[in-house]
Amino acid sequence: MQKEWNKGAIEVYFEDVENEKVIRRSYGNTIEQVNEDQVAGFTAAIESLTALPLAHTVVVEQYKYIR
């Protein structure tokens, strides 16, 4: 089987201490093989737009397998 990249997203999680919950924001259409510097820069840009503190960031990649 051959592994082929399908799509990706970056999920950014923020802590809402006042309401005691974590807020997730997902940003789709990422490029294939996004690197750590690109994710850090994107996360910093998104973090600058909100007053909520950043909890963590997750890169989600989906693959399909072809015979």
N, C-alpha and C positions, 0 to 999 in steps of 0.2 A: 504494500500500500504506500501511496505517496501522500505526504502531508502538505497541504496547501493553505496559506493564510487566507482567512475569509474577511474578518473585520476586527476592529478593536475599539476600546473606549478607555477613558480615564475617569475614575470615580474619586471625587474629593469629599472627605467626611469632615464636618465641622461639629464642635461641641456647643450645644445650647444648654448651658449650665442653668439658666433661669427656668427653663421648662423641663430640665432633667432628661434630655434626649440627644441623640446624635442625628444630624441632618446629612443626608447623602445627596450629592449632585453628580450626575453622570453626563459626560461630554463625549459623544460618539464621533465616529469618523476619524480616528487616529491613523497615523501612518504605520506601515509595517516596520517592525524592529525599532520602535521608538527607544531612544537611549535615556540614561539617567539624567543627563543635563537638560534635555528637552522637557522631561517630566517635571523636574525641579523648577525650571523657568515658567512653565505653564501653571504649576501649582502656586508659585509666588504671585503671578499676575492675578489669578482668581482670588487668592487670599487677600490681596490688596483692595479688592472690591467689597469686602464684607467686614463687619465688626466682630463676627464670631471667630473664636480661635480655631485654628486648624487642628484636627485630630490625626488624620493620616490620609494618604493617597494610595490608590490601587490601580494598577494597569491591568485591564481585562483584554485578552486576545482570544479570538475564536478561530479555530482551524477546521477544515474539512479534509476528509481522507478519500482519495481516489484510487481505485484499483488499477 
